[in-house]
Amino acid sequence: METVSTNEDTGKGAMWELEKSLDQPMDAEAGRLRNMYREKTYPTVLMLQLAFQSLGVVFGDLGTSPLYVFYNIFPNEIEDTEQIIGALSLIIYSLTLIPLVKYVFIVLRASDNGQGGTFALYSLLCRHAKISIIPNQHKTDEDLTTYSRQTYDEKSLAAKIKRWLEGHQFRKNVILILVLFGTCMAVGDGILTPAISVLSATGGIKVEEPRMRNDVVVIVSVMILIGLFSMQHYGTDKVSWLFAPIVFVWFILIGVLGAVNIYTYDRSVLKAFNPIYVYRYFKRGKTSWASLGGIMLSITGTEALFADLSYFPVQAIQIAFTTVVFPCLLLQYTGQAAYIATHKDKVSHSFYFSLPERILWPAFVVATAAAIVSSQATISATYSIIKQALAVGCFPRVKIIHTSKKYLGQIYSPDINWILLILCIAVTAGFKNQSQIANAYGTAVIMVMLVTTFLMIPIMLLVWRSHWALVLLFTVLSLVVEIPYLTAVMKKIDQGGWVPLVFAAAILLIMYVWHYGTLKRYEFEMHSKVSMAWILGLGPSLGLVRVPGIGLVYTELASGVPHIFSHFITNLPAIHSTLVFVCVKYLPVYTVPLDERFLVKRIGPKNFHMFRCVARYGYKDIHRKDDDFEKMLFSSLLLFVRLESMMEEYSDSDDYSALDQQELIDEASNDARSAADLSYASRDSIVPVRSPNLPGSMSSAQTTTATLGFETVGDEVAFLNSCRDAGVVHILGNTVIRARRDSGPLKKLAIDYLYAFLRKICRENSAIFNVPHESLLNVGQVFYV
C-alpha cells in the first residue's frame, strides 16, 4: 500500500517503478573496482633519452623553417638594413611568445594526462561540463582513475561559466564545430608541411646548379615523400631513433652557422632583441604588414608540438626545446639576417648562400634529411588527431595500429598514411612554387593556433581555476600576436591560402556528417529501446527455445534492451541459454586501465541468465589483434559471478573495509576458471538448456521445462563454461538510416549518399573486435530520420 501511494504522489505508474528497479545503473559494480592505475613516471636518464628522441618527431618542422622564412618575408627587394632588423625582431618575439611562453610553458600543461591536441582539450571540457553531444556518459564513469574533474562553488565564476556552456544546445554545437575545424586545419597542416619542407630543402640543388629546371626539383621531392610515407609503418619509436640524430646534427649545424655569420657579417643585427624595432617595422607601411605571412612561417610546427604530446612526456619536450631548439633557432635567424644585411640580393635560398662553399653539399644532405624528418611531426600528429576524432564518433572507422608496446600513444594508420601521401604529392606537383605553398601553410597554422587559444580560455577557468586576470592576460598576449598574422594570411587567400580551407571544408563535412549520423543512430536506440519489464514478462525462456551457447548482443546503450534484440527474437524462434548485452563506449579520457575496463551486471533473476557488460575505452585505447575481446569479456563475466557470491556471504556483516573488498576481488580473479567451494542459498531456479558437454544433460524437451538449482557458485561457473564450449555468437546490429521523404535535398544528400558511402567504406565493428566470420550474426533494420 505504501508503494502505491508513492506512485500516486509522484504521478508515475507502477510499470515505471518496476522498470526503474529492474534496470538499475552500475553504481555498485563500478564501486567494486579498486583503482590501481598510476601515472607513469620516468627516471632522469630515460627522460633525457626521451628528450633526445623528441627532436626526431616533435621539432623537425619548427627546426627547418629557416630554409624558407626570409625568402617569403622579402620576395621583392630590401630597402635598408633596418627593415631586416625589424623583421628579425618580429621573428625573435614571435618565437618567444608563441612556442616558448604559450605552448611550452602554458598549453602543454593543459594536456589530458599527457595527451595533446584539440580533442584532448575537448575531452577535458567534456569532463568538467556536460557539453558532449552524445549523452552516453554516466556518473559511474566518473569513478575511473583517469576521470579527473573538479567541483565548483555555486557562486564561483567557474560554476557560472559551466552553467552557461551547458545551458543551450547551440553553445555545445559551437564548441564541437570549433574543435572539428581546428582538427581539420591540423590535418591540412599534415598535408602541407611535408610538401613545403621537402621542396625547400631540395631547392638547394639550384644553388649549385642554377640552370637546373624546377621540374627536376619537384620529381626529387616526390620521390623523397614516397620514401618518407613508406617508412611510417615501422612506428614512431623506431623512426624517432633514426631521425633524432639527424635533427640534433641539424640544430647544432644551424646554431654554429648562425653564430659564425653574426661574427663574420653584421653584428648590428643584434639590435633586433630591442622590441622598439618591431614598432619601427610596422611604421614602414603596408609592405611590412603584408610580410607578416612570411614571418609567421618561423613559428610553424608549434601546433604539431602540442598534438604530438602523446608520444613523449611534457618534461621531455620542455627540456629539448629550452636547451637545444630555442637557442639554436635564435642563433640561426640572427646569423641569416646578418648575412642578408650585407648580401641583400641573395635572399632567395639565403641559408645555402650563407654556407661556406666547402660544406655546401654536406649541409645540403643534412638539410634534406632534416626536412624529411620535419614532416614526421605533423604526420604523427595527424595519426593522433584522427584516432581521437574516431573515438568520440567524429570520424569514420579506419584501421589503427599500435606500434609500440612501451608507449600507449604511438600509433599508425595505413589508410590515413596513403591518403596523406597522395595529397602531399598533389600539392607538391600542382603548385611547384614554394611561396604559394607557404601561403597555404600559414593559413592552416594560424587557424589551429587561434582554435587552441579559444579552447584554452574555458580550460583555464574550469579546469585550472585560474584567476580571470591571468586568463585575460593569456588571451590578450596570444591574440596580439595571432590576429595580425591572421589578417596577413587572409589577404593571400587567392595566392594559395585557399588550399587548406578547401581541405578543411572537405574534412569538416565528412566529420560532421559522420557525427550527425552517429548521433541519430544513438537517439534511435534510446527512443526505441525495449522495456526490461516486457522482457522479464516473457519468463525465463523469453518465450523461446533456449539453445546451448552464449549470445553477445552488441548495443550502444548502457541501460535498457536494444530494439535490435526484440527485432531478433521476433523473427527467430530460439535464443542462446546465456545472453550478454555488450555496450562498447568511449569516454572523454585518454585511457581506461584494464582492471577498470569492464563493468558486468546481472539482469533480472538468475534463472534468466542475462547479463549486461559495459566495455569502456579512452580515446587513446585501441583494439589490438593480440587482445582477445571475447576472452576478456568472458573472464570478467566469471569474475562477476564469483564476486556476486562473495558479496552475498558478506551482506550480513555490518561493514567491511576496502582492503577486504580488494582481497575478495583478487581471490575471485585468481580462481576465475576453477570450481570454488563457496556455497550460497539460491532462491532462483535455473531453467535453460544444459550443454551436451555436461554429464547427465537432458533432452531439449526436458530442459525447457525442468528446473535445476545451483548449490555452489562453481556450478554456475561450470554452466557458463559449458555454454562457452557450446559456442559464442556475436549479434551485431546493422542499422541503416535514411532521410525521410519529406526531408530537404541537403539532408537527403548528406544521409542517403555521403553517410551511406562512408559507412560502406569504413571498417565494420566485427573487424575492430576481431570477431570470426563464422561467429558473426548481423541483424539489419532501417529507420528514418
JOMO-V813183 format. One line per field, one symbol per residue. ss: DSSP state (2 for helix, 1 for strand, 0 for the rest). burial: + if it has 9 or more other ideal C-beta (glycine too) atoms within 8 Angstrom, else -. A space follows every 50 residues. Layout:
# JOMO-V813183
ss: ???
burial: ???
This chain:
# JOMO-V813183
ss: 02222222220002222222220000222222000000000002222222 22222220022220222022222000000022222222222222222222 22220022220100100222222222220000000000222220000000 00000022222222220022222222222222222222222222222222 22002222000002222222222222222202220222222222222222 22222222222222002222222002222222000222220222222220 02222222222002222222222222222222222222222200000002 22200022222222222222222222222222222222222000000000 11000000001102222222222222222220022222222222222222 22222222222220000222222222222222222222220022200222 22222222222222222222222222200102222220000000111111 11111000001022222222200111111111111100000002220111 11100222011111111000000000002222222222222222222222 00000002222222222222000000001000000100000000000002 22200001000122222222222222011111111111000000222222 22222222222000222200002221111111110
burial: -----++---------+++--+---++-++-++++-+----+----++-+ ++++++++++++++++++++++++---+--+-++++++++++++++++++ ++++++++-++++++++++++++++++++-++++-----++-++-++--+ -+-----++-++--++----+++-++++++++++++++++++++++++++ +++++++----+---+++-+++-++++++--++-++++++++++-+++++ ++++++++++++--++--+--+----++-+++-+---+++++++++++++ ++++++++++++++++++++++-++++++++++++++++++-++-++-++ +++++----+--++-+++++++++++++++++++++++++++++++++-+ ++++----++++++-+++-++-+++-+++-+--+++++++++++++++++ +++-+++++++++------++--++-+++-++-+++++++-++--+++++ +-+++-++++++++++++++++-+++--+++++-++----++-+++++++ ++++++++-++++++++++-----+++++++++-+++++++++--+++++ ++++-+++++++++++++++++------++-++++++++++++++++-++ ---------+++-++-++--++---+-+-+-+---++++++--+--+--+ --++-----+-+++++++++++++-++++++++-+++++-------++++ ++++++-++--+--++-++++---++--+-+-+-+
